[in-house]
Amino acid sequence: MNKTDNPILGIILILAAFFIFSFIAASGKWLIVAGIPPMQMVFMRYFGHFIISFSILCRNDIRISNFYTENYYLVILRAFFLFSSTALQFLAFQFLPLTVTSTIEFTAPIIICLLSWPILGERVGVFRTLSVIIGFLGVLIIIKPLGADFHPATILSLLGATSFAIYAILSRKLAGEVSVDLMQFYSGLVGSAIVLPMILFIWINPSNVFDWFVLFLIGFFGWLGHQLLTYAHSFADANLLTPFGYSFIIYSAIWSFFISNYLPDLWTIMGGFLIVLSGVAIWIREYKKSQLKRL
């Protein structure tokens, strides 16, 4: 996909993409409250994604070459970590407010920074190291590991953020080498294949038409969110778009209020502020570096 300079459209698309991602999270929380097993929703998330991406990949005809890539190992590994991120977050929804899980999920940029040296070979200087420390201080404030309010499910959420960070790093490595449609296909295929063996044993029919509708929408929106994210980056640079991803936390807070009548407490707000501060600091550093390279 060729880059077209239209930053306003890029910003609109990334805000829409993260609204859709927040809808998936809110749907998961809604259906868990309604008694639907988390892994059932994970299956629907990836099976719907698989059906749509398969249809697009084979819109002209079905050929083996449509599914071919020289990077099978990395593409499948990327899909596995995306699945892990979704599954871990959905499991955490059973025990934690949506605002808490969404805030912890945004430690992903901090984890990417931390992993960029061993995986990508990028040097992590003093500035980024301090940003990582501030971000994880925010995480500690939210999860209160030594307090009476600590819940082990926060570890699931943190592992989900780590999985998403590895997925993002692998996406960066594969960018330009594997088509977006092909990566979308394998994301749906791997996620569906992992959950398929257990689905007959865990499946519970939703109790009303609305819940059925939400369950089916999860898969479509999973695919659509990633498509909008890809299109957003075709209209504007990642350095411009990155801060707008934090809209996810705001969306999630609104959904959490409507679904559970829950407002974040002071500790969650303070920890979230440090996480966002850390992520924005890392972004500013990367933005300045990219500007210097252009000179």
C-alpha positions in Angstrom: 0.0 0.0 0.0 1.5 3.3 -1.1 1.9 6.1 1.4 -0.4 9.1 0.8 0.2 12.3 2.8 -3.2 13.0 4.5 -2.5 13.2 8.3 -6.0 14.3 9.3 -7.5 11.2 7.6 -4.8 9.1 9.3 -5.7 10.5 12.7 -9.5 9.9 12.1 -8.8 6.3 11.0 -6.6 5.5 14.0 -9.2 7.0 16.4 -11.8 4.8 14.7 -9.5 1.7 14.9 -9.0 2.1 18.7 -12.7 2.8 19.2 -13.3 -0.6 17.5 -10.7 -2.3 19.6 -12.4 -0.8 22.7 -15.7 -2.2 21.5 -14.2 -5.7 21.3 -12.9 -5.4 24.9 -16.3 -4.0 26.0 -18.1 -6.8 24.2 -15.9 -9.3 25.9 -16.7 -7.8 29.3 -20.4 -7.6 28.5 -20.6 -11.3 27.4 -18.6 -12.5 30.4 -21.1 -10.8 32.7 -23.8 -12.7 30.6 -22.1 -16.0 31.4 -20.3 -16.6 28.0 -16.9 -18.4 28.4 -13.9 -16.1 27.5 -12.4 -18.7 25.1 -15.7 -18.9 23.2 -15.4 -15.2 22.5 -11.8 -15.6 21.6 -12.8 -18.2 19.0 -15.5 -16.0 17.5 -13.0 -13.1 17.4 -10.6 -15.1 15.3 -13.0 -17.3 13.4 -14.8 -14.3 12.0 -11.4 -12.7 11.3 -10.4 -15.9 9.4 -13.6 -16.1 7.3 -13.3 -12.4 6.2 -9.6 -12.5 5.5 -9.9 -15.8 3.6 -12.6 -14.3 1.4 -10.5 -11.3 0.6 -7.3 -13.3 -0.1 -9.3 -15.6 -2.5 -11.6 -13.0 -4.0 -10.4 -13.8 -7.5 -9.7 -17.6 -7.2 -8.4 -20.1 -4.7 -4.7 -20.9 -5.3 -2.0 -22.3 -3.1 0.2 -19.3 -4.1 -2.3 -17.0 -2.3 -1.2 -18.4 1.0 2.6 -18.6 0.3 5.2 -16.6 2.1 8.9 -17.2 2.7 8.4 -16.0 6.3 6.0 -18.7 7.5 7.8 -19.0 10.8 7.6 -15.3 11.7 4.1 -14.9 10.3 2.7 -17.8 12.4 4.7 -16.6 15.5 3.3 -13.1 15.0 -0.3 -14.6 14.8 0.3 -16.7 17.9 1.3 -13.7 20.0 -1.7 -11.7 18.8 -3.9 -14.6 19.8 -2.1 -14.8 23.2 -2.7 -11.1 23.8 -6.4 -11.4 23.1 -6.9 -14.6 25.1 -5.0 -13.3 28.2 -6.9 -10.1 28.2 -10.3 -11.8 27.8 -9.4 -14.2 30.7 -8.5 -11.1 32.8 -11.9 -9.5 32.0 -13.5 -12.1 34.3 -11.9 -10.6 37.4 -10.8 -7.0 36.6 -12.5 -3.8 35.6 -12.2 -2.9 31.9 -10.4 0.4 32.8 -7.7 -1.5 34.7 -7.1 -4.0 31.9 -7.0 -1.4 29.2 -4.6 0.8 31.1 -2.2 -2.2 31.7 -2.5 -3.1 28.1 -0.9 0.2 27.2 2.4 -0.9 28.8 3.0 -2.5 25.4 4.9 0.5 24.0 7.1 0.4 27.2 7.7 -3.3 26.8 8.5 -2.8 23.1 11.1 -0.3 24.1 12.5 -2.7 26.7 12.6 -5.6 24.2 14.0 -3.5 21.3 17.6 -4.2 22.3 17.5 -8.1 22.5 15.1 -8.6 19.6 15.8 -5.7 17.2 19.3 -4.8 18.3 18.4 -1.2 19.0 20.3 0.7 21.6 18.2 1.7 24.7 19.8 4.8 26.2 19.4 6.5 29.6 16.3 8.5 28.5 14.3 5.5 27.3 15.5 3.4 30.3 14.1 6.1 32.7 10.8 6.1 30.7 10.5 2.3 31.1 11.1 2.6 34.9 8.4 5.4 35.1 6.0 3.2 33.1 6.5 0.2 35.3 6.1 2.3 38.4 2.7 3.2 37.0 1.9 -0.5 36.6 2.9 -1.2 40.2 0.6 1.6 41.4 -2.3 0.1 39.6 -1.8 -3.6 40.5 -0.5 -3.0 44.1 1.4 -6.3 44.2 2.0 -6.1 48.0 -1.5 -4.8 48.9 -4.6 -6.6 50.0 -6.4 -5.5 46.8 -3.9 -7.3 44.5 -5.5 -9.7 42.1 -3.5 -12.4 40.2 -5.5 -11.6 37.1 -3.4 -8.4 36.7 -0.5 -10.7 35.8 -2.6 -12.1 33.0 -3.3 -8.6 31.7 0.4 -7.8 31.9 1.3 -11.0 30.1 -1.3 -10.0 27.4 0.5 -6.6 27.0 3.8 -8.4 26.7 2.4 -10.7 24.0 1.0 -7.7 22.1 4.4 -6.0 22.3 6.1 -9.0 20.7 3.4 -9.1 18.1 4.1 -5.4 17.3 7.8 -6.0 17.0 7.3 -9.0 14.7 4.9 -6.8 12.6 7.6 -4.2 12.3 10.1 -6.9 11.1 7.6 -8.2 8.5 6.4 -4.9 7.2 7.0 -4.6 3.5 8.0 -8.3 3.2 4.5 -9.9 3.7 1.3 -8.4 2.5 -1.2 -7.2 5.0 -4.0 -9.5 3.7 -1.8 -12.5 4.1 -0.8 -11.6 7.7 -4.5 -11.0 8.4 -5.4 -14.4 7.1 -2.8 -16.2 9.3 -3.9 -14.2 12.3 -7.4 -15.5 11.9 -6.3 -19.0 11.0 -3.9 -19.5 14.0 -6.3 -18.1 16.5 -9.2 -20.2 15.3 -7.1 -23.4 15.1 -5.9 -23.1 18.7 -9.3 -22.7 20.2 -11.3 -25.0 17.8 -10.5 -28.3 19.7 -12.1 -27.0 22.9 -15.0 -25.1 21.5 -17.6 -27.9 21.5 -16.9 -28.5 25.2 -17.2 -24.9 26.3 -19.8 -23.4 24.0 -22.8 -21.7 25.7 -25.6 -20.2 23.6 -26.3 -16.5 24.4 -29.6 -16.0 26.1 -30.9 -13.3 23.8 -30.7 -11.9 20.2 -28.6 -8.9 21.3 -25.9 -11.0 22.9 -25.8 -13.2 19.7 -25.4 -10.1 17.7 -22.5 -8.8 19.9 -20.8 -12.3 19.7 -20.8 -12.3 15.9 -19.7 -8.7 15.7 -16.5 -9.4 17.7 -15.0 -11.3 14.7 -15.9 -8.7 12.1 -14.7 -5.8 14.3 -11.4 -7.7 15.0 -10.7 -7.7 11.3 -12.0 -4.2 10.7 -9.9 -2.7 13.5 -6.7 -4.0 12.0 -7.7 -2.9 8.5 -8.3 0.7 9.7 -5.0 0.6 11.7 -3.2 -0.4 8.5 -4.9 2.3 6.4 -4.2 4.9 9.0 -0.5 4.2 8.7 -0.8 4.6 4.9 -1.9 8.2 5.3 0.4 9.4 8.1 3.6 8.4 9.8 3.6 6.2 12.9 5.4 9.0 14.8 2.3 11.3 14.3 -0.3 8.6 15.0 1.1 6.9 18.1 -0.2 9.3 20.8 -3.7 8.9 19.5 -3.7 5.3 20.4 -4.2 6.3 24.1 -7.7 7.2 23.1 -8.3 3.5 23.8 -8.1 4.1 27.6 -10.7 6.9 27.4 -13.0 4.8 25.3 -12.6 1.9 27.8 -13.4 4.1 30.7 -16.6 5.2 29.1 -17.6 1.6 28.2 -16.7 0.5 31.7 -19.0 3.0 33.2 -21.9 2.0 31.0 -21.4 -1.8 31.4 -20.4 -2.0 35.1 -21.1 1.5 36.4 -17.4 1.6 37.3 -15.2 4.7 37.5 -11.5 4.3 37.9 -10.2 4.9 41.4 -7.4 7.4 42.2 -4.6 4.7 42.1 -5.7 3.6 38.6 -5.7 7.2 37.4 -2.3 7.9 38.9 -0.8 4.7 37.5 -2.4 5.3 34.1 -1.0 8.8 34.1 2.5 7.5 34.6 2.1 4.8 31.9 0.8 7.4 29.4 3.6 9.8 30.4 6.2 7.1 29.9 4.7 6.1 26.5 4.6 9.7 25.3 8.1 10.3 26.4 9.3 7.3 24.4 7.3 8.6 21.4 8.8 12.1 21.7 12.3 10.6 21.8 11.6 8.4 18.7 10.0 11.3 16.9 13.1 13.5 17.4 15.3 10.7 16.2 13.3 10.3 13.1 13.4 14.1 12.4 17.2 14.1 12.7 17.5 11.3 10.3 15.6 13.3 7.7 18.0 16.2 7.9 
